[in-house]
């Protein structure tokens, strides 16, 4: 194996006999453009709704839920596809997310959520991973469409006005803190493990019994 590698390396570093340096430079430049175009096209293909819902695990579970939400059908006709919420728009962040998503391919191969029962069993874990990711990047994907500086508070409910003006303004909270379940149903959360990281999702305190008050 090493002998073969050394032979290839010797061929690569040997000066060209038939082509000029200018030809090789231009050829390499054109080849680079073609490679980049093909790579970027393939990357964008994996961001389409058709690609994301190509497997029954996504099509029959989370995509079916998305179709009943305002992110899918609304009065403005603007639809958020899977990649809008789950893939960063910045190129470097996008590549990192694609590398992370390679584990999802592994799950597809081994049928991790191949049945509705398996999906429901893993649902909380999958949701927590996504909540943590959005918490860590300050809800970057949400902010690609929703800009705090562009919000018209007069068209929001009083509660939303107070929450946005307080917790978004001082950056104490981020979108995902209060908007879990915005596009998919919330998973079943065992008692005592509910979301409590924002005033909008505080876990109710146990109600004291009448006997205990006496």
C-alpha positions in Angstrom: 0.0 0.0 0.0 2.8 2.4 0.9 4.6 1.6 -2.3 1.5 2.5 -4.3 1.0 5.8 -2.4 4.6 6.7 -3.0 4.2 6.0 -6.7 1.1 8.2 -7.0 2.9 11.0 -5.1 5.9 10.8 -7.4 3.5 11.2 -10.4 1.7 14.1 -8.9 4.9 16.1 -8.0 6.6 15.4 -11.4 6.7 18.4 -13.7 4.3 18.3 -16.6 5.9 17.3 -19.9 3.0 18.1 -22.3 1.2 21.0 -20.7 2.4 24.5 -19.8 2.1 26.0 -16.3 -0.5 28.4 -17.5 -2.7 25.6 -19.0 -2.5 23.7 -15.7 -3.3 26.8 -13.7 -6.3 27.7 -15.8 -7.4 24.0 -15.9 -7.2 23.8 -12.1 -9.2 27.0 -11.7 -11.9 25.8 -14.0 -11.9 22.4 -12.3 -12.2 24.1 -8.9 -15.3 26.1 -10.1 -16.9 23.0 -11.5 -16.3 21.1 -8.2 -17.6 24.0 -6.1 -20.7 24.3 -8.3 -21.4 20.6 -8.0 -20.8 20.6 -4.3 -23.0 23.6 -3.6 -25.8 22.2 -5.8 -25.7 19.0 -3.9 -25.7 20.9 -0.6 -28.7 22.9 -1.5 -30.5 19.8 -2.7 -30.3 18.4 0.8 -32.0 21.5 2.1 -35.2 21.1 0.1 -38.5 20.0 1.6 -38.7 17.2 -0.9 -35.3 15.8 0.3 -36.1 16.2 4.0 -39.5 14.4 3.7 -38.1 11.7 1.4 -38.0 9.1 4.2 -41.2 8.0 5.9 -39.8 8.7 9.4 -39.9 12.5 8.7 -42.9 12.5 6.3 -45.2 10.6 8.5 -44.3 12.2 11.9 -42.9 15.7 12.2 -43.8 16.9 8.7 -47.4 15.8 9.2 -47.4 17.9 12.3 -45.8 20.9 10.6 -48.6 21.1 8.0 -51.2 22.1 10.7 -49.1 25.1 11.9 -48.8 28.7 10.9 -45.3 28.1 9.6 -46.7 25.9 6.8 -49.9 27.7 5.9 -50.7 31.3 6.7 -52.4 34.4 5.3 -49.1 35.8 3.9 -48.3 32.6 1.9 -44.7 32.5 3.3 -43.8 28.9 4.1 -40.9 27.8 6.3 -39.4 24.5 5.0 -37.5 22.1 7.3 -34.0 23.6 6.5 -35.2 27.1 7.5 -35.5 26.0 11.1 -33.0 23.2 11.3 -30.1 24.3 9.1 -28.1 27.6 9.7 -27.9 29.9 6.7 -24.3 30.9 7.2 -22.0 28.7 5.2 -19.6 27.7 7.9 -22.4 27.0 10.4 -24.3 25.1 7.6 -21.3 22.8 7.0 -21.0 22.1 10.7 -24.7 21.2 10.9 -24.4 18.9 7.9 -21.6 17.1 9.5 -23.6 16.7 12.7 -26.6 15.4 10.6 -24.5 12.5 9.4 -25.5 10.7 12.6 -29.1 10.9 11.4 -28.1 8.9 8.3 -26.7 6.3 10.7 -30.1 6.3 12.6 -31.9 5.8 9.3 -29.7 2.8 8.3 -30.3 1.1 11.6 -34.0 2.0 12.0 -33.7 4.0 15.2 -37.1 5.6 14.6 -38.4 3.4 11.8 -41.8 2.9 13.5 -44.3 5.3 15.1 -43.7 3.5 18.4 -39.9 4.0 18.2 -40.3 7.6 17.2 -42.5 8.4 20.2 -40.0 6.6 22.5 -37.2 8.8 21.2 -39.2 12.0 20.7 -38.3 13.7 24.0 -34.6 13.0 23.4 -34.7 14.3 19.8 -36.5 17.4 20.9 -34.1 18.1 23.7 -31.1 17.9 21.3 -32.7 20.5 19.1 -33.7 22.7 21.9 -30.2 22.7 23.2 -28.7 23.4 19.8 -31.0 26.4 19.3 -30.3 27.6 22.8 -26.6 27.5 22.2 -26.7 29.5 19.0 -29.2 32.1 20.3 -32.0 30.8 18.1 -30.0 31.7 15.0 -32.5 30.0 12.6 -35.4 31.8 14.1 -33.7 35.1 13.8 -33.1 34.6 10.1 -36.8 35.5 9.6 -37.8 37.1 12.9 -36.0 40.3 13.7 -36.5 41.9 17.1 -35.9 45.4 15.7 -38.6 44.9 13.1 -41.3 43.7 15.6 -44.5 45.8 15.7 -45.4 45.4 19.4 -48.8 47.1 18.8 -49.9 44.0 16.9 -48.8 41.6 19.6 -50.8 40.4 22.7 -50.0 42.2 25.9 -48.2 39.1 27.2 -46.1 38.8 24.1 -45.2 42.5 24.3 -44.0 42.2 27.9 -42.0 39.0 27.2 -40.3 40.4 24.1 -39.7 43.8 25.4 -38.1 42.4 28.6 -36.3 39.1 27.8 -35.4 39.6 24.2 -34.4 43.2 24.7 -32.0 42.4 27.6 -30.9 39.1 25.9 -31.7 37.1 29.0 -33.7 34.7 26.9 -33.8 33.5 23.4 -36.7 32.5 21.1 -36.6 28.7 21.8 -36.9 29.3 25.6 -40.6 30.3 25.1 -41.5 28.8 21.7 -40.8 25.1 22.1 -43.5 23.2 20.2 -44.0 26.1 17.7 -43.9 23.8 14.7 -44.2 20.3 16.1 -46.2 18.9 19.0 -44.4 18.9 22.3 -43.3 15.4 23.5 -44.6 13.8 26.6 -42.4 15.1 29.5 -42.3 13.2 32.7 -43.6 15.0 35.8 -40.9 17.3 37.3 -38.9 17.4 34.1 -41.0 20.0 32.2 -39.4 23.1 30.6 -38.7 25.7 33.4 -36.1 27.9 31.7 -38.5 30.8 31.1 -41.4 32.5 32.8 -43.6 31.4 29.9 -43.1 27.8 30.6 -42.8 27.5 34.3 -43.7 24.1 35.7 -46.8 24.5 38.0 -46.0 23.9 41.7 -47.8 21.0 43.4 -51.1 22.1 44.8 -51.2 21.5 48.6 -54.1 19.3 49.8 -56.8 20.7 52.0 -55.6 18.4 54.8 -52.1 19.7 54.5 -53.3 23.3 54.9 -55.0 22.6 58.2 
